[in-house]
Amino acid sequence: MTKSWSVENITNQLRACEFAMQDPRMTGYVTWECKKDIFKIKFVLDEILDNSPTYIGEEAWLNEQAKEKTWKIISR
């Protein structure tokens, strides 16, 4: 399998939606579309992850990600 996507590009596009939703000059009409797109992506990702196998080291990696997320919240 050849990887034909970039996590960085996908993340940048999602952050652009986030930025638009936080922009007080944008209307809810526009930003609601951004949020719906993010929900649609979340639903697809949830389905894919639910149907994916579990890999060696996955639990440890997920625990590390959870710790990093907690640390970011505490650091605010």
Secondary structure, DSSP 4 states (H G I P E B T S, - for coil): ------HHHHHHHHHHHHHHHH-TTS-HHHHHHHHHHHHHHHHHHHHHHHTSPP-TTHHHHHHHHHHHHHHHHHH-
